[in-house]
Amino acid sequence: MSAARLFAIAAVAASLAACETVPMDGSGSGFGPRPGSTAFRAEDFAWSTGQGRGSIDGRVAYRREGQAFDCTGSVALTPDTPYTRARFQTLYGSTDRAAIPEAVVRARTVPDPNADYRSFVRSETCRDGRFEFSGLPDGGWFIITPVSAGGDRIVLMRRVATRGGRISVTL
């Protein structure tokens, strides 16, 4: 057999081995979203429903142009999942921390806006600029709270991680 013919056979075999059939629904194996998918999946939130030894001692001390802002609502603690990371990147332009006018956040559009992850969100009242979450399992979380200095509200977001102990956070 000629070298050219062997080369052609090897090239065809290599190209066929590199092929992968992927369903049009976006799933890699036909058994749900690919790893790292940003689709809402309740099982991605399951870890957050357990109890743990983690706690967050929070304080709001946000200032802009010399003006102090106060909490104007509840503080939400949302589990960090592929879905929430993608959602918050769109809403806040970051998955680390942000301070964005509420009107801007509300005007932004996210994929899958009807996904209901609210049952996994913990909420506490902010009193005198302070809030606390306790009994948290280890993991990543997003703290979100609206603040105001009398005018339009600003939404503060910050990512934190619990690891079996108490952390202090200032927004």
C-alpha positions in Angstrom: 0.0 0.0 0.0 1.4 3.4 -0.9 2.3 6.0 1.7 -0.2 8.5 0.2 -3.0 5.9 0.6 -2.0 5.2 4.2 -1.9 8.9 5.0 -5.4 9.4 3.5 -6.8 6.5 5.6 -5.1 7.8 8.8 -6.5 11.4 8.1 -10.0 10.1 7.6 -9.8 7.9 10.8 -8.5 10.9 12.8 -11.2 13.2 11.6 -13.9 10.7 12.4 -12.5 10.1 15.9 -12.6 13.8 16.6 -16.3 14.1 15.7 -18.9 14.3 18.4 -22.7 14.2 17.8 -24.3 16.9 20.0 -28.1 17.0 20.3 -29.7 20.3 19.1 -31.2 20.9 22.6 -27.7 21.9 23.8 -27.2 18.9 26.1 -23.9 17.1 25.7 -25.1 13.6 26.4 -28.9 13.8 26.2 -29.1 13.7 30.0 -29.4 17.4 30.8 -27.3 20.5 30.3 -23.6 20.4 29.7 -21.3 20.9 32.7 -21.1 24.6 33.4 -24.4 25.2 31.8 -26.1 28.4 32.8 -29.6 26.9 32.6 -31.7 26.9 35.8 -31.4 23.5 37.5 -32.8 23.1 41.0 -30.2 20.4 41.7 -27.4 23.1 41.4 -29.0 24.8 44.4 -29.5 21.7 46.5 -26.3 22.2 48.5 -27.6 25.5 49.8 -30.7 24.1 51.6 -28.6 22.3 54.2 -27.6 23.6 57.6 -24.0 24.4 58.5 -21.8 26.3 60.9 -21.2 29.2 58.6 -22.5 32.7 59.3 -22.3 36.2 57.9 -22.1 39.3 60.0 -23.0 42.1 57.6 -22.9 45.9 57.7 -24.0 48.4 55.1 -21.6 51.4 55.0 -22.1 52.5 51.4 -21.2 56.1 50.6 -21.2 58.0 47.3 -20.1 61.6 46.8 -19.9 62.0 50.6 -23.5 60.9 51.1 -24.3 57.9 53.3 -26.8 55.3 52.1 -29.1 53.3 54.3 -30.7 49.9 53.8 -34.2 50.2 52.3 -35.3 46.7 52.3 -34.4 43.1 53.0 -31.0 41.6 52.4 -31.1 38.6 50.1 -28.5 35.8 50.2 -28.5 33.8 47.0 -26.5 30.6 46.4 -23.7 30.8 43.8 -24.6 28.5 41.0 -23.8 28.6 37.2 -27.3 30.0 36.7 -27.0 32.8 39.3 -23.5 33.7 38.2 -24.7 34.2 34.6 -27.8 36.0 35.8 -25.8 38.4 38.1 -23.1 39.0 35.4 -25.9 40.3 33.2 -27.8 42.3 35.9 -24.8 43.8 37.8 -22.0 43.5 35.2 -19.9 41.5 37.8 -20.0 38.3 39.8 -17.7 39.8 42.5 -19.3 43.1 43.6 -21.4 46.0 42.3 -23.3 49.1 43.1 -25.9 49.7 40.4 -29.0 52.0 40.2 -32.1 49.8 40.8 -33.7 51.2 37.6 -30.7 50.0 35.5 -30.8 46.5 37.1 -34.6 46.2 36.5 -34.2 47.4 32.8 -31.7 44.6 32.0 -32.9 41.4 30.4 -31.7 37.9 31.5 -32.1 34.6 29.8 -34.8 32.4 31.4 -36.3 35.3 33.4 -39.1 33.0 34.7 -36.8 30.5 36.4 -38.0 30.4 40.0 -35.0 30.2 42.3 -36.6 32.2 45.1 -37.2 29.2 47.3 -33.4 28.9 47.6 -32.8 32.6 48.6 -32.5 33.5 52.2 -33.7 36.9 53.4 -33.0 39.0 56.5 -34.1 42.4 57.6 -31.4 45.1 57.6 -31.7 47.0 60.9 -29.5 50.1 61.7 -27.3 49.1 58.8 -26.7 45.6 60.0 -27.8 42.1 59.0 -26.9 38.5 59.9 -27.2 35.1 58.3 -26.4 31.9 60.3 -26.6 28.2 60.0 -25.1 28.4 56.5 -23.5 25.4 54.7 -20.1 25.9 53.1 -20.3 27.5 49.7 -20.4 30.7 47.6 -23.2 33.2 48.1 -24.3 36.5 46.7 -25.5 39.2 49.1 -27.9 41.7 47.5 -29.5 44.7 49.2 -31.1 47.9 48.0 -29.9 51.2 49.6 -30.9 54.8 49.4 -29.9 58.3 50.4 -33.4 59.7 49.8 -33.3 59.5 46.0 -33.3 56.6 43.6 -32.2 53.3 45.1 -28.9 51.6 44.4 -28.6 47.8 44.6 -25.5 46.5 46.2 -24.2 43.0 45.3 -21.2 41.2 46.7 -20.0 37.6 46.4 -18.8 35.9 49.6 -17.9 32.3 50.6 -18.6 30.5 53.9 -16.3 27.8 55.2 -17.7 26.7 58.6 -17.1 29.9 60.5 -18.2 33.5 60.9 -17.3 36.0 58.2 -17.7 39.8 58.5 -18.8 41.7 55.4 -19.1 45.4 54.7 -21.1 46.6 51.7 
